[in-house]
């Protein structure tokens, strides 16, 4: 499974202002079967975006919720997770 963390910046023109309305959030995307990146959302009646204030928060959420006993390869903003398989 492949994941990536994407930074979204709202109101980019106000980043230079100290009291601007700019907001930075980090979201997690997963690569689907057809090779397209799809945002991970809470699946309920109304889908809700899972966003984080910092990159490290998003990375911690990704590791705790979507990765278990296996190996994770981290290159740039992409994470490739390969679960361990055991044969008996």
Beta strands, then each sheet from edge to edge (+ up, - down):
strand 1: 2-10
strand 2: 23-31
strand 3: 37-39
strand 4: 41-42
strand 5: 48-49
strand 6: 51-52
strand 7: 70-75
strand 8: 78-83
sheet 1: 3+ 2- 1+ 8- 7+
sheet 2: 3+ 2- 6+
sheet 3: 4+ 5-
end
